[in-house]
Amino acid sequence: ESSNHIQDIEDMSFKFGDPEEAYMAQCMRVRFLFFRGERLSILSHTVDTNLQSMARFSIRSATFSVLNKEMIDSLTGDKSSNPYAIFNGKICNKQTLLADAQS
């Protein structure tokens, strides 16, 4: 199963000391599970669980995860979530995230 292969990439990347690649694999796995039909509550919990450590080690992966979380929140109607808080005010919303990516 593709999801298991992506999980293996994540595990091996952590094992060999490459958190950037591991967190990117995690982002792709969440997206893959989303399109496979995984429950949104499970995906939301997965992103929430890993977002803080992701922001410390991989801003690129954190950016993708924040967009995943925003998509999940919009589908579940969760207006209380603020995944952008991990950026400590540097990136406050999707518009500033896009502006930061273009700079």
C-alpha positions in Angstrom: 0.0 0.0 0.0 1.3 3.5 -0.9 0.6 5.0 2.5 2.8 2.4 4.1 5.6 3.1 1.7 5.4 6.8 2.5 5.4 5.9 6.2 8.5 3.8 5.6 10.2 6.8 4.0 9.3 9.0 7.0 10.6 6.4 9.4 13.9 5.8 7.5 14.5 9.6 7.1 14.2 10.1 10.9 16.4 7.1 11.5 19.1 8.5 9.2 18.9 12.0 10.7 17.0 13.8 7.9 14.0 15.4 9.6 13.3 17.7 6.6 12.7 14.7 4.4 10.8 12.8 7.1 8.4 15.7 7.7 7.9 16.2 4.0 7.0 12.5 3.7 4.5 13.0 6.6 2.9 15.9 4.7 2.5 13.9 1.6 1.1 10.9 3.6 -1.6 13.2 5.1 -2.5 14.4 1.7 -2.5 10.9 0.3 -4.8 9.7 3.1 -7.1 12.6 2.6 -7.6 11.7 -1.1 -8.0 8.0 -0.1 -10.9 9.0 2.1 -9.4 8.9 5.7 -11.6 10.4 8.3 -11.0 14.1 8.6 -10.8 14.0 12.4 -7.9 11.5 12.2 -6.1 13.7 9.7 -6.7 16.8 11.8 -5.3 15.1 14.9 -2.3 13.9 13.0 -1.4 17.3 11.7 -2.0 18.9 15.1 0.2 16.3 16.8 3.2 17.0 14.6 2.9 20.7 13.6 5.0 22.2 16.4 8.0 19.9 16.0 7.7 20.3 12.2 7.9 24.1 12.5 11.1 23.8 14.5 12.9 21.5 12.0 11.3 22.1 8.6 9.5 25.4 7.7 8.8 24.1 4.2 7.0 21.0 5.6 5.2 23.1 8.2 4.0 25.4 5.4 2.5 22.4 3.6 1.0 21.0 6.8 -0.6 24.3 7.6 -2.3 24.3 4.2 -3.4 20.7 4.8 -4.8 21.7 8.2 -6.5 24.8 6.8 -8.2 22.6 4.1 -9.3 20.0 6.7 -10.6 22.8 9.1 -12.6 24.3 6.3 -14.2 21.0 5.5 -15.0 20.2 9.1 -16.2 23.8 9.9 -13.6 24.2 12.7 -13.3 28.0 13.0 -11.4 27.8 16.3 -8.3 26.3 14.9 -5.4 28.6 13.9 -2.6 26.5 12.4 -0.7 29.7 11.5 0.1 30.3 15.2 3.1 28.1 14.9 4.8 30.8 12.8 4.7 33.2 15.8 3.2 36.1 13.9 5.6 36.0 10.9 2.9 34.3 8.8 -0.7 35.0 9.9 -2.8 33.7 7.1 -2.8 32.2 3.6 -2.1 35.5 2.0 1.0 36.2 4.0 2.1 32.6 3.5 1.9 33.0 -0.3 3.7 36.4 -0.1 6.4 34.8 2.0 6.7 31.9 -0.5 7.1 34.4 -3.4 9.9 36.3 -1.7 
